[in-house]
Amino acid sequence: MYNGEELQPLELQYKDYSEWMRGRNLESQRNYWKEVFKEEAPVLDLVTDYPRPKIQSYKGAQV
């Protein structure tokens, strides 16, 4: 590109990578993460500027 040089043709393209990814067997990884997250996540009792409400709410605001 600089000095009038040309790029070499690509041996692999993204479509080759995506086909390789689609053909992989990820069952062992799926089983690992299911085992890691099988228990419910604990509630983090972090210090805040205000007390935590008794009933959880998903109300939010925008600025």
All heavy atoms as TSV, in Angstrom:
chain	resi	resn	atom	element	x	y	z
A	1	MET	N	N	0.837	-1.165	0.000
A	1	MET	CA	C	0.000	0.000	0.000
A	1	MET	C	C	0.892	1.243	0.000
A	1	MET	O	O	0.710	2.103	-0.825
A	1	MET	CB	C	-0.932	0.004	1.194
A	1	MET	CG	C	-1.747	-1.280	1.295
A	1	MET	SD	S	-2.852	-1.472	-0.064
A	1	MET	CE	C	-4.357	-1.185	0.747
A	2	TYR	N	N	1.828	1.256	0.974
A	2	TYR	CA	C	2.844	2.297	0.921
A	2	TYR	C	C	3.900	1.831	-0.070
A	2	TYR	O	O	4.129	0.641	-0.244
A	2	TYR	CB	C	3.505	2.504	2.288
A	2	TYR	CG	C	2.574	3.048	3.343
A	2	TYR	CD1	C	2.140	2.258	4.381
A	2	TYR	CD2	C	2.138	4.366	3.294
A	2	TYR	CE1	C	1.287	2.747	5.354
A	2	TYR	CE2	C	1.292	4.866	4.253
A	2	TYR	CZ	C	0.866	4.061	5.287
A	2	TYR	OH	O	0.029	4.554	6.235
A	3	ASN	N	N	4.529	2.710	-0.704
A	3	ASN	CA	C	5.610	2.409	-1.647
A	3	ASN	C	C	5.141	1.519	-2.795
A	3	ASN	O	O	5.924	0.773	-3.368
A	3	ASN	CB	C	6.799	1.739	-0.947
A	3	ASN	CG	C	7.377	2.598	0.152
A	3	ASN	OD1	O	7.375	3.836	0.054
A	3	ASN	ND2	N	7.858	1.971	1.204
A	4	GLY	N	N	3.847	1.516	-3.119
A	4	GLY	CA	C	3.341	0.756	-4.247
A	4	GLY	C	C	3.255	-0.747	-4.034
A	4	GLY	O	O	3.112	-1.500	-4.984
A	5	GLU	N	N	3.372	-1.215	-2.777
A	5	GLU	CA	C	3.306	-2.653	-2.512
A	5	GLU	C	C	1.859	-3.123	-2.544
A	5	GLU	O	O	0.934	-2.355	-2.354
A	5	GLU	CB	C	3.921	-2.962	-1.141
A	5	GLU	CG	C	5.406	-2.645	-1.068
A	5	GLU	CD	C	5.962	-2.908	0.318
A	5	GLU	OE1	O	5.296	-3.591	1.115
A	5	GLU	OE2	O	7.072	-2.437	0.591
A	6	GLU	N	N	1.670	-4.411	-2.770
A	6	GLU	CA	C	0.330	-4.981	-2.797
A	6	GLU	C	C	0.180	-6.000	-1.671
A	6	GLU	O	O	1.155	-6.634	-1.260
A	6	GLU	CB	C	0.072	-5.661	-4.151
A	6	GLU	CG	C	-0.011	-4.678	-5.294
A	6	GLU	CD	C	-0.421	-5.344	-6.593
A	6	GLU	OE1	O	-0.973	-6.460	-6.537
A	6	GLU	OE2	O	-0.178	-4.746	-7.637
A	7	LEU	N	N	-1.044	-6.167	-1.184
A	7	LEU	CA	C	-1.311	-7.140	-0.135
A	7	LEU	C	C	-1.311	-8.550	-0.697
A	7	LEU	O	O	-1.720	-8.776	-1.824
A	7	LEU	CB	C	-2.681	-6.860	0.504
A	7	LEU	CG	C	-2.819	-5.576	1.296
A	7	LEU	CD1	C	-4.266	-5.409	1.762
A	7	LEU	CD2	C	-1.895	-5.594	2.501
A	8	GLN	N	N	-0.847	-9.491	0.134
A	8	GLN	CA	C	-0.896	-10.892	-0.242
A	8	GLN	C	C	-2.342	-11.371	-0.125
A	8	GLN	O	O	-3.083	-10.916	0.743
A	8	GLN	CB	C	-0.011	-11.723	0.694
A	8	GLN	CG	C	1.451	-11.343	0.641
A	8	GLN	CD	C	2.066	-11.696	-0.709
A	8	GLN	OE1	O	1.722	-12.712	-1.293
A	8	GLN	NE2	N	2.958	-10.860	-1.193
A	9	PRO	N	N	-2.791	-12.285	-0.974
A	9	PRO	CA	C	-4.151	-12.812	-0.839
A	9	PRO	C	C	-4.318	-13.547	0.499
A	9	PRO	O	O	-3.396	-14.214	0.967
A	9	PRO	CB	C	-4.310	-13.768	-2.006
A	9	PRO	CG	C	-2.999	-13.847	-2.688
A	9	PRO	CD	C	-2.071	-12.849	-2.098
A	10	LEU	N	N	-5.496	-13.421	1.101
A	10	LEU	CA	C	-5.760	-14.067	2.379
A	10	LEU	C	C	-5.953	-15.563	2.197
A	10	LEU	O	O	-6.628	-16.005	1.274
A	10	LEU	CB	C	-7.025	-13.467	3.013
A	10	LEU	CG	C	-6.965	-11.990	3.371
A	10	LEU	CD1	C	-8.321	-11.522	3.874
A	10	LEU	CD2	C	-5.902	-11.742	4.422
A	11	GLU	N	N	-5.349	-16.330	3.109
A	11	GLU	CA	C	-5.536	-17.781	3.071
A	11	GLU	C	C	-6.842	-18.173	3.745
A	11	GLU	O	O	-7.497	-19.118	3.336
A	11	GLU	CB	C	-4.370	-18.467	3.761
A	11	GLU	CG	C	-3.053	-18.300	3.017
A	11	GLU	CD	C	-1.906	-18.974	3.725
A	11	GLU	OE1	O	-2.161	-19.925	4.513
A	11	GLU	OE2	O	-0.764	-18.579	3.501
A	12	LEU	N	N	-7.182	-17.458	4.823
A	12	LEU	CA	C	-8.409	-17.723	5.559
A	12	LEU	C	C	-9.238	-16.448	5.627
A	12	LEU	O	O	-8.689	-15.358	5.714
A	12	LEU	CB	C	-8.103	-18.195	6.982
A	12	LEU	CG	C	-7.376	-19.516	7.120
A	12	LEU	CD1	C	-6.997	-19.774	8.566
A	12	LEU	CD2	C	-8.221	-20.650	6.591
A	13	GLN	N	N	-10.539	-16.616	5.631
A	13	GLN	CA	C	-11.438	-15.483	5.766
A	13	GLN	C	C	-12.349	-15.722	6.952
A	13	GLN	O	O	-12.376	-16.824	7.514
A	13	GLN	CB	C	-12.259	-15.302	4.488
A	13	GLN	CG	C	-11.397	-14.948	3.291
A	13	GLN	CD	C	-12.242	-14.663	2.067
A	13	GLN	OE1	O	-13.459	-14.712	2.104
A	13	GLN	NE2	N	-11.586	-14.365	0.973
A	14	TYR	N	N	-13.113	-14.704	7.314
A	14	TYR	CA	C	-13.992	-14.827	8.471
A	14	TYR	C	C	-14.988	-15.971	8.297
A	14	TYR	O	O	-15.303	-16.667	9.257
A	14	TYR	CB	C	-14.733	-13.516	8.731
A	14	TYR	CG	C	-15.627	-13.613	9.934
A	14	TYR	CD1	C	-15.097	-13.550	11.214
A	14	TYR	CD2	C	-16.996	-13.815	9.790
A	14	TYR	CE1	C	-15.896	-13.680	12.322
A	14	TYR	CE2	C	-17.807	-13.946	10.899
A	14	TYR	CZ	C	-17.254	-13.870	12.156
A	14	TYR	OH	O	-18.064	-13.999	13.239
A	15	LYS	N	N	-15.456	-16.178	7.100
A	15	LYS	CA	C	-16.421	-17.274	6.877
A	15	LYS	C	C	-15.806	-18.621	7.228
A	15	LYS	O	O	-16.498	-19.519	7.707
A	15	LYS	CB	C	-16.954	-17.254	5.453
A	15	LYS	CG	C	-15.912	-17.488	4.383
A	15	LYS	CD	C	-16.512	-17.399	3.005
A	15	LYS	CE	C	-15.439	-17.602	1.955
A	15	LYS	NZ	N	-15.971	-17.500	0.615
A	16	ASP	N	N	-14.497	-18.788	7.017
A	16	ASP	CA	C	-13.824	-20.028	7.398
A	16	ASP	C	C	-13.823	-20.189	8.915
A	16	ASP	O	O	-14.083	-21.263	9.448
A	16	ASP	CB	C	-12.389	-20.048	6.874
A	16	ASP	CG	C	-12.329	-19.953	5.367
A	16	ASP	OD1	O	-13.143	-20.625	4.703
A	16	ASP	OD2	O	-11.479	-19.202	4.851
A	17	TYR	N	N	-13.546	-19.107	9.623
A	17	TYR	CA	C	-13.545	-19.114	11.083
A	17	TYR	C	C	-14.942	-19.418	11.615
A	17	TYR	O	O	-15.114	-20.225	12.525
A	17	TYR	CB	C	-13.054	-17.767	11.612
A	17	TYR	CG	C	-13.254	-17.580	13.083
A	17	TYR	CD1	C	-12.451	-18.224	14.005
A	17	TYR	CD2	C	-14.273	-16.758	13.554
A	17	TYR	CE1	C	-12.647	-18.062	15.364
A	17	TYR	CE2	C	-14.473	-16.589	14.909
A	17	TYR	CZ	C	-13.652	-17.231	15.810
A	17	TYR	OH	O	-13.858	-17.064	17.144
A	18	SER	N	N	-15.964	-18.786	11.047
A	18	SER	CA	C	-17.321	-19.000	11.535
A	18	SER	C	C	-17.777	-20.436	11.299
A	18	SER	O	O	-18.474	-21.018	12.132
A	18	SER	CB	C	-18.293	-17.999	10.900
A	18	SER	OG	O	-18.381	-18.196	9.516
A	19	GLU	N	N	-17.383	-21.025	10.202
A	19	GLU	CA	C	-17.710	-22.438	9.956
A	19	GLU	C	C	-16.999	-23.337	10.954
A	19	GLU	O	O	-17.564	-24.305	11.446
A	19	GLU	CB	C	-17.328	-22.840	8.526
A	19	GLU	CG	C	-18.276	-22.329	7.477
A	19	GLU	CD	C	-19.676	-22.908	7.651
A	19	GLU	OE1	O	-19.814	-24.129	7.879
A	19	GLU	OE2	O	-20.630	-22.125	7.563
A	20	TRP	N	N	-15.754	-23.018	11.286
A	20	TRP	CA	C	-15.003	-23.789	12.267
A	20	TRP	C	C	-15.680	-23.678	13.638
A	20	TRP	O	O	-15.844	-24.668	14.343
A	20	TRP	CB	C	-13.565	-23.287	12.332
A	20	TRP	CG	C	-12.768	-23.906	13.429
A	20	TRP	CD1	C	-12.271	-25.180	13.467
A	20	TRP	CD2	C	-12.387	-23.285	14.648
A	20	TRP	NE1	N	-11.593	-25.380	14.648
A	20	TRP	CE2	C	-11.644	-24.232	15.388
A	20	TRP	CE3	C	-12.578	-22.019	15.177
A	20	TRP	CZ2	C	-11.107	-23.951	16.633
A	20	TRP	CZ3	C	-12.049	-21.735	16.422
A	20	TRP	CH2	C	-11.318	-22.699	17.140
A	21	MET	N	N	-16.093	-22.462	14.012
A	21	MET	CA	C	-16.756	-22.254	15.302
A	21	MET	C	C	-18.082	-23.015	15.364
A	21	MET	O	O	-18.433	-23.578	16.392
A	21	MET	CB	C	-17.010	-20.771	15.561
A	21	MET	CG	C	-15.785	-19.995	15.962
A	21	MET	SD	S	-15.087	-20.528	17.532
A	21	MET	CE	C	-16.318	-19.937	18.667
A	22	ARG	N	N	-18.824	-23.026	14.277
A	22	ARG	CA	C	-20.125	-23.684	14.260
A	22	ARG	C	C	-19.973	-25.199	14.401
A	22	ARG	O	O	-20.824	-25.865	14.966
A	22	ARG	CB	C	-20.866	-23.352	12.967
A	22	ARG	CG	C	-22.288	-23.837	12.997
A	22	ARG	CD	C	-23.183	-23.221	11.986
A	22	ARG	NE	N	-22.627	-23.055	10.674
A	22	ARG	CZ	C	-23.281	-23.291	9.557
A	22	ARG	NH1	N	-24.509	-23.728	9.605
A	22	ARG	NH2	N	-22.719	-23.075	8.395
A	23	GLY	N	N	-18.877	-25.759	13.932
A	23	GLY	CA	C	-18.679	-27.194	13.976
A	23	GLY	C	C	-18.065	-27.715	15.267
A	23	GLY	O	O	-17.924	-28.915	15.444
A	24	ARG	N	N	-17.698	-26.810	16.196
A	24	ARG	CA	C	-17.058	-27.250	17.437
A	24	ARG	C	C	-18.069	-27.844	18.404
A	24	ARG	O	O	-19.209	-27.437	18.458
A	24	ARG	CB	C	-16.370	-26.060	18.112
A	24	ARG	CG	C	-15.211	-25.533	17.299
A	24	ARG	CD	C	-14.566	-24.348	17.935
A	24	ARG	NE	N	-14.073	-24.697	19.269
A	24	ARG	CZ	C	-13.928	-23.816	20.253
A	24	ARG	NH1	N	-14.232	-22.571	20.064
A	24	ARG	NH2	N	-13.486	-24.197	21.430
A	25	ASN	N	N	-17.627	-28.804	19.202
A	25	ASN	CA	C	-18.454	-29.394	20.250
A	25	ASN	C	C	-18.116	-28.694	21.563
A	25	ASN	O	O	-17.033	-28.879	22.116
A	25	ASN	CB	C	-18.193	-30.889	20.364
A	25	ASN	CG	C	-19.085	-31.538	21.402
A	25	ASN	OD1	O	-19.902	-30.875	22.030
A	25	ASN	ND2	N	-18.918	-32.830	21.591
A	26	LEU	N	N	-19.049	-27.885	22.065
A	26	LEU	CA	C	-18.820	-27.107	23.277
A	26	LEU	C	C	-19.552	-27.688	24.476
A	26	LEU	O	O	-19.746	-27.003	25.481
A	26	LEU	CB	C	-19.261	-25.656	23.041
A	26	LEU	CG	C	-18.558	-24.943	21.880
A	26	LEU	CD1	C	-19.149	-23.562	21.674
A	26	LEU	CD2	C	-17.069	-24.862	22.113
A	27	GLU	N	N	-19.941	-28.939	24.400
A	27	GLU	CA	C	-20.717	-29.555	25.476
A	27	GLU	C	C	-19.960	-29.577	26.795
A	27	GLU	O	O	-20.530	-29.329	27.851
A	27	GLU	CB	C	-21.133	-30.972	25.080
A	27	GLU	CG	C	-22.200	-31.557	25.956
A	27	GLU	CD	C	-23.508	-30.778	25.897
A	27	GLU	OE1	O	-23.849	-30.210	24.845
A	27	GLU	OE2	O	-24.192	-30.722	26.937
A	28	SER	N	N	-18.659	-29.854	26.765
A	28	SER	CA	C	-17.885	-29.887	28.009
A	28	SER	C	C	-17.822	-28.505	28.646
A	28	SER	O	O	-17.906	-28.376	29.870
A	28	SER	CB	C	-16.474	-30.427	27.756
A	28	SER	OG	O	-15.766	-29.565	26.890
A	29	GLN	N	N	-17.703	-27.459	27.832
A	29	GLN	CA	C	-17.694	-26.097	28.373
A	29	GLN	C	C	-19.066	-25.733	28.935
A	29	GLN	O	O	-19.173	-25.103	29.984
A	29	GLN	CB	C	-17.274	-25.100	27.304
A	29	GLN	CG	C	-15.836	-25.257	26.895
A	29	GLN	CD	C	-15.426	-24.231	25.866
A	29	GLN	OE1	O	-16.001	-23.165	25.775
A	29	GLN	NE2	N	-14.423	-24.575	25.083
A	30	ARG	N	N	-20.120	-26.136	28.236
A	30	ARG	CA	C	-21.483	-25.877	28.719
A	30	ARG	C	C	-21.689	-26.543	30.074
A	30	ARG	O	O	-22.203	-25.926	31.008
A	30	ARG	CB	C	-22.502	-26.398	27.728
A	30	ARG	CG	C	-23.938	-26.225	28.188
A	30	ARG	CD	C	-24.884	-26.926	27.252
A	30	ARG	NE	N	-24.616	-26.525	25.882
A	30	ARG	CZ	C	-25.478	-25.899	25.106
A	30	ARG	NH1	N	-26.677	-25.632	25.540
A	30	ARG	NH2	N	-25.153	-25.562	23.882
A	31	ASN	N	N	-21.272	-27.795	30.218
A	31	ASN	CA	C	-21.422	-28.503	31.486
A	31	ASN	C	C	-20.631	-27.837	32.596
A	31	ASN	O	O	-21.098	-27.756	33.737
A	31	ASN	CB	C	-21.009	-29.964	31.337
A	31	ASN	CG	C	-21.950	-30.724	30.439
A	31	ASN	OD1	O	-23.102	-30.354	30.271
A	31	ASN	ND2	N	-21.452	-31.786	29.832
A	32	TYR	N	N	-19.432	-27.355	32.292
A	32	TYR	CA	C	-18.610	-26.674	33.290
A	32	TYR	C	C	-19.333	-25.444	33.826
A	32	TYR	O	O	-19.438	-25.245	35.037
A	32	TYR	CB	C	-17.258	-26.272	32.692
A	32	TYR	CG	C	-16.485	-25.343	33.589
A	32	TYR	CD1	C	-15.782	-25.843	34.681
A	32	TYR	CD2	C	-16.461	-23.973	33.363
A	32	TYR	CE1	C	-15.078	-24.996	35.520
A	32	TYR	CE2	C	-15.764	-23.119	34.191
A	32	TYR	CZ	C	-15.071	-23.639	35.271
A	32	TYR	OH	O	-14.386	-22.788	36.103
A	33	TRP	N	N	-19.838	-24.588	32.940
A	33	TRP	CA	C	-20.474	-23.351	33.387
A	33	TRP	C	C	-21.803	-23.619	34.074
A	33	TRP	O	O	-22.193	-22.891	35.000
A	33	TRP	CB	C	-20.642	-22.376	32.220
A	33	TRP	CG	C	-19.320	-21.801	31.836
A	33	TRP	CD1	C	-18.622	-22.038	30.699
A	33	TRP	CD2	C	-18.507	-20.917	32.619
A	33	TRP	NE1	N	-17.426	-21.354	30.727
A	33	TRP	CE2	C	-17.331	-20.665	31.883
A	33	TRP	CE3	C	-18.650	-20.327	33.868
A	33	TRP	CZ2	C	-16.326	-19.832	32.364
A	33	TRP	CZ3	C	-17.636	-19.499	34.340
A	33	TRP	CH2	C	-16.495	-19.261	33.590
A	34	LYS	N	N	-22.523	-24.655	33.677
A	34	LYS	CA	C	-23.744	-25.019	34.399
A	34	LYS	C	C	-23.414	-25.434	35.823
A	34	LYS	O	O	-24.148	-25.121	36.754
A	34	LYS	CB	C	-24.478	-26.145	33.676
A	34	LYS	CG	C	-25.275	-25.672	32.494
A	34	LYS	CD	C	-26.068	-26.828	31.915
A	34	LYS	CE	C	-27.006	-26.355	30.847
A	34	LYS	NZ	N	-27.826	-27.451	30.315
A	35	GLU	N	N	-22.308	-26.146	35.995
A	35	GLU	CA	C	-21.876	-26.552	37.329
A	35	GLU	C	C	-21.452	-25.340	38.161
A	35	GLU	O	O	-21.783	-25.239	39.340
A	35	GLU	CB	C	-20.718	-27.549	37.210
A	35	GLU	CG	C	-20.225	-28.097	38.513
A	35	GLU	CD	C	-21.234	-28.998	39.209
A	35	GLU	OE1	O	-22.091	-29.583	38.530
A	35	GLU	OE2	O	-21.166	-29.111	40.435
A	36	VAL	N	N	-20.735	-24.409	37.544
A	36	VAL	CA	C	-20.283	-23.214	38.261
A	36	VAL	C	C	-21.467	-22.385	38.745
A	36	VAL	O	O	-21.478	-21.882	39.867
A	36	VAL	CB	C	-19.356	-22.355	37.360
A	36	VAL	CG1	C	-19.106	-20.991	37.966
A	36	VAL	CG2	C	-18.036	-23.075	37.138
A	37	PHE	N	N	-22.499	-22.236	37.917
A	37	PHE	CA	C	-23.621	-21.365	38.238
A	37	PHE	C	C	-24.874	-22.125	38.669
A	37	PHE	O	O	-25.979	-21.593	38.574
A	37	PHE	CB	C	-23.942	-20.481	37.033
A	37	PHE	CG	C	-22.845	-19.498	36.730
A	37	PHE	CD1	C	-22.137	-19.588	35.547
A	37	PHE	CD2	C	-22.528	-18.493	37.619
A	37	PHE	CE1	C	-21.121	-18.689	35.264
A	37	PHE	CE2	C	-21.521	-17.590	37.348
A	37	PHE	CZ	C	-20.814	-17.689	36.166
A	38	LYS	N	N	-24.728	-23.341	39.167
A	38	LYS	CA	C	-25.910	-24.111	39.544
A	38	LYS	C	C	-26.595	-23.540	40.779
A	38	LYS	O	O	-27.791	-23.667	40.939
A	38	LYS	CB	C	-25.565	-25.581	39.743
A	38	LYS	CG	C	-24.770	-25.891	40.980
A	38	LYS	CD	C	-24.494	-27.375	41.084
A	38	LYS	CE	C	-23.624	-27.656	42.300
A	38	LYS	NZ	N	-23.270	-29.045	42.393
A	39	GLU	N	N	-25.843	-22.892	41.664
A	39	GLU	CA	C	-26.428	-22.277	42.848
A	39	GLU	C	C	-26.808	-20.834	42.538
A	39	GLU	O	O	-26.187	-20.174	41.715
A	39	GLU	CB	C	-25.437	-22.320	44.005
A	39	GLU	CG	C	-25.097	-23.730	44.451
A	39	GLU	CD	C	-24.083	-23.752	45.567
A	39	GLU	OE1	O	-23.831	-22.695	46.173
A	39	GLU	OE2	O	-23.538	-24.828	45.832
A	40	GLU	N	N	-27.830	-20.357	43.242
A	40	GLU	CA	C	-28.263	-18.979	43.057
A	40	GLU	C	C	-27.194	-18.033	43.591
A	40	GLU	O	O	-26.542	-18.315	44.595
A	40	GLU	CB	C	-29.578	-18.753	43.801
A	40	GLU	CG	C	-30.224	-17.443	43.457
A	40	GLU	CD	C	-31.627	-17.352	44.021
A	40	GLU	OE1	O	-32.340	-18.366	44.009
A	40	GLU	OE2	O	-31.986	-16.265	44.483
A	41	ALA	N	N	-27.011	-16.915	42.927
A	41	ALA	CA	C	-26.012	-15.938	43.350
A	41	ALA	C	C	-26.429	-15.318	44.682
A	41	ALA	O	O	-27.602	-15.002	44.892
A	41	ALA	CB	C	-25.853	-14.851	42.295
A	42	PRO	N	N	-25.484	-15.127	45.604
A	42	PRO	CA	C	-25.825	-14.540	46.890
A	42	PRO	C	C	-26.169	-13.052	46.740
A	42	PRO	O	O	-25.699	-12.383	45.831
A	42	PRO	CB	C	-24.550	-14.718	47.720
A	42	PRO	CG	C	-23.460	-14.775	46.707
A	42	PRO	CD	C	-24.063	-15.428	45.500
A	43	VAL	N	N	-26.988	-12.565	47.657
A	43	VAL	CA	C	-27.324	-11.139	47.671
A	43	VAL	C	C	-26.159	-10.407	48.312
A	43	VAL	O	O	-25.729	-10.754	49.418
A	43	VAL	CB	C	-28.624	-10.882	48.460
A	43	VAL	CG1	C	-28.893	-9.396	48.571
A	43	VAL	CG2	C	-29.779	-11.599	47.801
A	44	LEU	N	N	-25.618	-9.429	47.607
A	44	LEU	CA	C	-24.513	-8.650	48.153
A	44	LEU	C	C	-25.084	-7.529	49.012
A	44	LEU	O	O	-25.863	-6.715	48.542
A	44	LEU	CB	C	-23.670	-8.065	47.022
A	44	LEU	CG	C	-22.976	-9.075	46.130
A	44	LEU	CD1	C	-22.221	-8.368	45.013
A	44	LEU	CD2	C	-22.041	-9.953	46.917
A	45	ASP	N	N	-24.708	-7.513	50.253
A	45	ASP	CA	C	-25.191	-6.483	51.158
A	45	ASP	C	C	-24.153	-5.371	51.212
A	45	ASP	O	O	-23.365	-5.263	52.156
A	45	ASP	CB	C	-25.444	-7.082	52.546
A	45	ASP	CG	C	-26.254	-6.156	53.425
A	45	ASP	OD1	O	-26.911	-5.240	52.887
A	45	ASP	OD2	O	-26.222	-6.349	54.652
A	46	LEU	N	N	-24.147	-4.542	50.169
A	46	LEU	CA	C	-23.170	-3.471	50.059
A	46	LEU	C	C	-23.649	-2.228	50.798
A	46	LEU	O	O	-24.845	-1.976	50.912
A	46	LEU	CB	C	-22.940	-3.130	48.581
A	46	LEU	CG	C	-22.433	-4.271	47.714
A	46	LEU	CD1	C	-22.361	-3.828	46.267
A	46	LEU	CD2	C	-21.083	-4.748	48.189
A	47	VAL	N	N	-22.704	-1.452	51.272
A	47	VAL	CA	C	-23.031	-0.199	51.941
A	47	VAL	C	C	-23.530	0.785	50.890
A	47	VAL	O	O	-22.900	0.979	49.853
A	47	VAL	CB	C	-21.787	0.364	52.663
A	47	VAL	CG1	C	-22.108	1.678	53.330
A	47	VAL	CG2	C	-21.259	-0.636	53.667
A	48	THR	N	N	-24.691	1.394	51.156
A	48	THR	CA	C	-25.256	2.378	50.234
A	48	THR	C	C	-25.571	3.660	50.979
A	48	THR	O	O	-25.471	3.727	52.216
A	48	THR	CB	C	-26.548	1.847	49.585
A	48	THR	OG1	O	-27.497	1.573	50.620
A	48	THR	CG2	C	-26.309	0.575	48.795
A	49	ASP	N	N	-25.963	4.680	50.239
A	49	ASP	CA	C	-26.319	5.965	50.843
A	49	ASP	C	C	-27.691	5.922	51.492
A	49	ASP	O	O	-28.061	6.839	52.219
A	49	ASP	CB	C	-26.321	7.073	49.780
A	49	ASP	CG	C	-24.937	7.293	49.198
A	49	ASP	OD1	O	-23.962	6.842	49.815
A	49	ASP	OD2	O	-24.848	7.916	48.127
A	50	TYR	N	N	-28.453	4.902	51.219
A	50	TYR	CA	C	-29.815	4.797	51.738
A	50	TYR	C	C	-30.087	3.331	52.084
A	50	TYR	O	O	-29.440	2.434	51.547
A	50	TYR	CB	C	-30.824	5.300	50.698
A	50	TYR	CG	C	-30.627	4.686	49.341
A	50	TYR	CD1	C	-31.256	3.496	49.009
A	50	TYR	CD2	C	-29.792	5.277	48.400
A	50	TYR	CE1	C	-31.057	2.913	47.769
A	50	TYR	CE2	C	-29.587	4.694	47.161
A	50	TYR	CZ	C	-30.228	3.516	46.857
A	50	TYR	OH	O	-30.032	2.925	45.637
A	51	PRO	N	N	-31.027	3.088	52.968
A	51	PRO	CA	C	-31.297	1.686	53.329
A	51	PRO	C	C	-31.946	0.922	52.184
A	51	PRO	O	O	-32.694	1.486	51.389
A	51	PRO	CB	C	-32.244	1.798	54.522
A	51	PRO	CG	C	-32.824	3.167	54.444
A	51	PRO	CD	C	-31.817	4.031	53.734
A	52	ARG	N	N	-31.650	-0.357	52.117
A	52	ARG	CA	C	-32.226	-1.227	51.081
A	52	ARG	C	C	-33.712	-1.422	51.374
A	52	ARG	O	O	-34.086	-1.706	52.511
A	52	ARG	CB	C	-31.508	-2.568	51.096
A	52	ARG	CG	C	-31.981	-3.533	50.030
A	52	ARG	CD	C	-31.300	-4.886	50.172
A	52	ARG	NE	N	-29.871	-4.813	49.953
A	52	ARG	CZ	C	-29.283	-5.100	48.798
A	52	ARG	NH1	N	-30.010	-5.480	47.770
A	52	ARG	NH2	N	-27.990	-5.021	48.667
A	53	PRO	N	N	-34.584	-1.258	50.377
A	53	PRO	CA	C	-36.019	-1.464	50.622
A	53	PRO	C	C	-36.319	-2.932	50.932
A	53	PRO	O	O	-35.599	-3.828	50.516
A	53	PRO	CB	C	-36.676	-1.033	49.312
A	53	PRO	CG	C	-35.601	-1.101	48.297
A	53	PRO	CD	C	-34.304	-0.883	48.995
A	54	LYS	N	N	-37.379	-3.174	51.664
A	54	LYS	CA	C	-37.763	-4.539	52.031
A	54	LYS	C	C	-38.170	-5.354	50.803
A	54	LYS	O	O	-37.912	-6.533	50.710
A	54	LYS	CB	C	-38.931	-4.512	53.016
A	54	LYS	CG	C	-38.601	-3.849	54.327
A	54	LYS	CD	C	-37.847	-4.780	55.216
A	54	LYS	CE	C	-37.634	-4.125	56.574
A	54	LYS	NZ	N	-36.471	-4.603	57.246
A	55	ILE	N	N	-38.860	-4.690	49.850
A	55	ILE	CA	C	-39.308	-5.352	48.624
A	55	ILE	C	C	-38.483	-4.804	47.457
A	55	ILE	O	O	-38.390	-3.591	47.259
A	55	ILE	CB	C	-40.809	-5.098	48.376
A	55	ILE	CG1	C	-41.627	-5.673	49.547
A	55	ILE	CG2	C	-41.239	-5.722	47.059
A	55	ILE	CD1	C	-43.096	-5.351	49.465
A	56	GLN	N	N	-37.878	-5.712	46.686
A	56	GLN	CA	C	-37.048	-5.309	45.556
A	56	GLN	C	C	-37.907	-4.683	44.467
A	56	GLN	O	O	-38.987	-5.159	44.147
A	56	GLN	CB	C	-36.306	-6.514	44.999
A	56	GLN	CG	C	-35.332	-6.154	43.900
A	56	GLN	CD	C	-34.531	-7.363	43.446
A	56	GLN	OE1	O	-34.742	-8.480	43.905
A	56	GLN	NE2	N	-33.586	-7.137	42.565
A	57	SER	N	N	-37.413	-3.587	43.920
A	57	SER	CA	C	-38.121	-2.891	42.848
A	57	SER	C	C	-37.157	-2.703	41.674
A	57	SER	O	O	-35.958	-2.549	41.869
A	57	SER	CB	C	-38.606	-1.534	43.332
A	57	SER	OG	O	-39.060	-0.751	42.252
A	58	TYR	N	N	-37.713	-2.719	40.485
A	58	TYR	CA	C	-36.886	-2.517	39.298
A	58	TYR	C	C	-37.144	-1.141	38.696
A	58	TYR	O	O	-36.848	-0.897	37.531
A	58	TYR	CB	C	-37.165	-3.618	38.265
A	58	TYR	CG	C	-36.681	-4.968	38.749
A	58	TYR	CD1	C	-37.557	-5.872	39.329
A	58	TYR	CD2	C	-35.350	-5.320	38.656
A	58	TYR	CE1	C	-37.111	-7.105	39.787
A	58	TYR	CE2	C	-34.894	-6.552	39.104
A	58	TYR	CZ	C	-35.770	-7.433	39.668
A	58	TYR	OH	O	-35.324	-8.643	40.121
A	59	LYS	N	N	-37.697	-0.226	39.502
A	59	LYS	CA	C	-37.930	1.135	39.028
A	59	LYS	C	C	-36.583	1.805	38.791
A	59	LYS	O	O	-35.632	1.596	39.547
A	59	LYS	CB	C	-38.741	1.936	40.042
A	59	LYS	CG	C	-40.214	1.548	40.077
A	59	LYS	CD	C	-40.955	2.249	41.185
A	59	LYS	CE	C	-40.968	3.751	40.938
A	59	LYS	NZ	N	-41.816	4.442	41.933
A	60	GLY	N	N	-36.524	2.628	37.773
A	60	GLY	CA	C	-35.285	3.315	37.477
A	60	GLY	C	C	-35.565	4.741	37.044
A	60	GLY	O	O	-36.700	5.207	37.070
A	61	ALA	N	N	-34.521	5.431	36.685
A	61	ALA	CA	C	-34.644	6.820	36.260
A	61	ALA	C	C	-33.630	7.084	35.165
A	61	ALA	O	O	-32.667	6.350	34.985
A	61	ALA	CB	C	-34.438	7.757	37.423
A	62	GLN	N	N	-33.876	8.152	34.431
A	62	GLN	CA	C	-32.932	8.596	33.416
A	62	GLN	C	C	-32.558	10.034	33.698
A	62	GLN	O	O	-33.377	10.803	34.202
A	62	GLN	CB	C	-33.547	8.504	32.029
A	62	GLN	CG	C	-33.815	7.093	31.578
A	62	GLN	CD	C	-34.393	7.063	30.181
A	62	GLN	OE1	O	-34.776	8.066	29.609
A	62	GLN	NE2	N	-34.468	5.869	29.620
A	63	VAL	N	N	-31.347	10.388	33.380
A	63	VAL	CA	C	-30.885	11.758	33.568
A	63	VAL	C	C	-30.643	12.371	32.213
A	63	VAL	O	O	-30.080	11.772	31.340
A	63	VAL	CB	C	-29.585	11.793	34.404
A	63	VAL	CG1	C	-29.071	13.203	34.534
A	63	VAL	CG2	C	-29.813	11.170	35.746
